[in-house]
Amino acid sequence: MVKRCWVARVIVALIILVAAGSLYMLFAGSTPATLPQPADRAREKSRPVKAMLPDGLAQPQKHAPDSEPPVVLQLFFADQAAVQSGQPGAYGLVAPVQRTLPFTEGVLKLALQELIRGPLPSEAGLTATLPQSVRILNLELQGGLALIDLSGEALLESGGGITSAAVFIQSIVLTATQFPTVDAVVVLVEGDPWEDGHYSWRDPISRADLADLGGCPRNGL
């Protein structure tokens, strides 16, 4: 009798253990806690890309735009040989040099700044046509006419004389009219027409006009 009672107790204990295990599995759920639930996966998909990438990789790298081509300029400086001999060359009393510079939209102003800079050591046989102290006060384009207003140094530090006036005019006009948007030039000094005692720059001067101002040929320019 005692043996049967003990066996019955063992069976009841086993039944209780099996039932308890079934209840645990029922309430705990069959999906492991470490796996994201469907709602979690939906939130993960809607999370911004930036939050999912390491620093520096959140945004796609932007390629730099193609660099603009350099600017090729012709600058007209005083031709020492022509000035000393009094015999104009192919460009009158000036001669051109070519410089390649980084791209800029203001090519006329850049060319004038390079004129003020003067000839480089490698550009032998040439001399400056503008003092390095001169400043560009204003620059306007009006239907093919370039109005260039310079500071007073353009006159105060000029060489003086008819030859210097011709060199100055040829240098400015030939340099400025290399651009298709410039047909003629007027130079002012502090807002007034450039005047050195030999010439008063009150009217526009084009390349064709230079033949009457110091021996610069009309043709071939």
C-alpha positions in Angstrom: 0.0 0.0 0.0 2.8 2.3 0.9 4.6 1.6 -2.4 1.6 2.4 -4.4 1.2 5.7 -2.6 4.8 6.6 -3.4 4.4 5.8 -7.1 1.3 7.9 -7.3 3.1 10.8 -5.8 5.9 10.5 -8.3 3.4 10.5 -11.2 1.7 13.5 -9.8 5.0 15.4 -9.5 5.9 14.6 -13.1 2.5 15.8 -14.3 3.0 19.0 -12.4 6.5 19.6 -13.9 5.2 19.0 -17.4 2.3 21.3 -16.9 4.5 24.0 -15.5 6.9 23.7 -18.4 4.0 24.0 -20.9 2.7 27.1 -19.1 6.2 28.7 -19.2 6.5 28.2 -22.9 3.0 29.5 -23.5 3.6 32.8 -21.7 7.2 33.4 -22.6 6.5 32.9 -26.3 8.2 30.8 -28.8 10.2 33.8 -30.4 13.5 34.4 -28.8 13.7 37.8 -27.0 16.8 38.7 -28.9 15.1 38.7 -32.3 13.4 41.9 -33.4 9.6 41.8 -33.6 7.9 42.9 -36.8 7.1 46.3 -35.4 10.8 46.7 -34.4 11.9 45.8 -37.9 9.5 48.4 -39.4 10.9 51.1 -37.1 14.5 50.1 -38.1 13.7 50.5 -41.8 12.2 53.9 -41.2 15.3 55.1 -39.3 17.4 57.7 -41.2 20.4 56.4 -43.0 22.6 58.8 -41.1 21.9 57.0 -37.8 22.9 53.7 -39.3 26.3 54.8 -40.7 29.5 55.7 -39.0 30.4 59.4 -38.8 31.6 60.7 -42.1 29.7 58.1 -44.1 26.1 59.4 -43.5 26.0 61.4 -46.7 27.2 60.3 -50.1 30.4 62.0 -51.2 29.8 64.8 -53.6 32.2 64.9 -56.5 33.9 68.3 -57.1 32.7 70.0 -60.3 35.1 70.0 -63.2 37.5 72.8 -62.8 37.2 75.7 -65.2 39.9 76.1 -67.9 42.6 78.7 -67.2 42.5 82.2 -68.6 45.0 83.0 -71.3 45.7 86.7 -71.5 47.7 89.0 -73.9 49.3 91.9 -72.1 50.9 94.8 -74.0 54.0 96.4 -72.3 56.4 99.0 -73.7 58.8 97.6 -76.3 62.1 99.0 -75.2 63.7 98.6 -78.6 60.8 100.4 -80.4 60.7 103.2 -77.8 64.5 103.8 -77.9 64.8 103.6 -81.7 61.6 105.5 -82.3 60.6 102.9 -84.9 57.2 101.3 -84.2 57.0 97.5 -84.4 54.1 95.3 -85.4 52.1 96.6 -82.4 53.4 100.2 -82.3 55.5 101.1 -79.3 54.3 98.1 -77.3 54.7 94.3 -77.6 52.5 91.5 -76.3 53.3 88.7 -73.8 51.0 85.8 -72.9 50.1 84.7 -69.4 48.0 81.8 -68.3 46.2 82.4 -65.0 43.5 80.7 -63.0 39.9 81.0 -64.2 38.0 84.1 -63.3 34.9 85.7 -64.8 36.3 89.3 -64.6 38.9 88.8 -67.3 39.2 92.5 -68.2 39.9 93.5 -64.6 42.4 90.6 -64.3 44.2 91.8 -67.4 44.5 95.4 -66.1 45.8 94.1 -62.7 48.5 92.1 -64.6 49.4 95.3 -66.5 49.8 97.1 -63.2 51.9 94.2 -62.0 54.3 94.8 -64.8 56.6 92.6 -66.9 58.0 89.5 -65.2 61.7 88.8 -65.0 61.3 86.2 -67.8 59.7 88.8 -70.1 62.8 90.5 -71.3 62.9 93.7 -73.4 59.7 95.1 -71.9 58.9 97.9 -69.4 55.8 98.7 -67.5 53.2 101.1 -68.8 51.4 101.7 -65.5 52.9 102.3 -62.0 52.4 99.5 -59.5 50.9 101.9 -57.1 47.9 102.7 -59.3 44.5 101.3 -58.3 41.4 100.4 -60.4 38.7 102.6 -58.9 35.9 101.5 -61.2 35.4 99.4 -64.3 32.3 99.4 -66.5 31.2 97.9 -69.8 28.6 99.8 -71.7 27.7 98.3 -75.0 31.2 97.4 -76.1 32.8 100.5 -74.4 35.1 99.9 -71.5 35.2 102.7 -69.0 38.3 102.4 -66.8 38.7 104.7 -63.8 42.2 104.7 -62.3 43.6 106.4 -59.2 45.7 109.5 -59.4 49.0 107.6 -59.6 48.3 106.9 -63.3 49.2 110.5 -63.9 51.4 111.5 -61.0 53.9 108.7 -61.6 53.7 108.6 -65.4 56.8 109.1 -67.5 55.5 112.2 -69.3 56.1 113.2 -72.9 54.4 112.3 -76.1 56.1 108.9 -76.3 54.9 107.9 -72.9 51.4 109.0 -73.7 51.4 106.9 -76.9 52.8 103.9 -75.0 50.2 104.2 -72.3 47.3 104.5 -74.7 48.4 101.6 -76.9 49.0 99.4 -73.9 45.5 99.9 -72.4 43.6 99.8 -75.7 45.3 96.7 -77.1 45.1 94.8 -73.8 41.4 95.7 -73.2 40.2 95.1 -76.8 41.5 91.5 -77.0 38.1 90.5 -75.5 35.1 90.3 -77.8 33.0 92.3 -75.4 35.3 95.4 -75.7 35.4 97.5 -78.9 36.8 100.7 -77.5 38.1 102.2 -74.3 37.9 105.4 -72.3 40.3 105.9 -69.3 39.4 108.2 -66.4 41.6 109.3 -63.5 39.6 109.9 -60.3 36.5 110.3 -62.4 37.9 112.8 -64.9 39.2 112.1 -68.5 42.9 111.0 -68.5 44.9 114.0 -69.6 48.7 114.3 -69.4 49.3 117.6 -71.2 49.7 116.0 -74.6 46.5 114.1 -75.0 43.0 114.3 -73.4 41.2 110.9 -73.4 37.6 112.3 -73.8 36.5 110.0 -76.7 36.5 106.2 -77.0 39.6 104.8 -78.7 39.5 101.5 -80.6 42.3 99.5 -82.2 41.6 101.1 -85.5 42.1 104.6 -83.9 45.6 103.8 -82.7 47.2 104.5 -86.1 46.7 108.2 -85.4 48.2 108.0 -81.9 51.8 107.0 -82.2 52.4 104.7 -85.1 50.4 101.7 -84.3 49.3 100.1 -87.6 45.6 99.8 -88.3 45.8 96.4 -89.9 46.8 93.1 -88.4 45.6 94.0 -84.8 
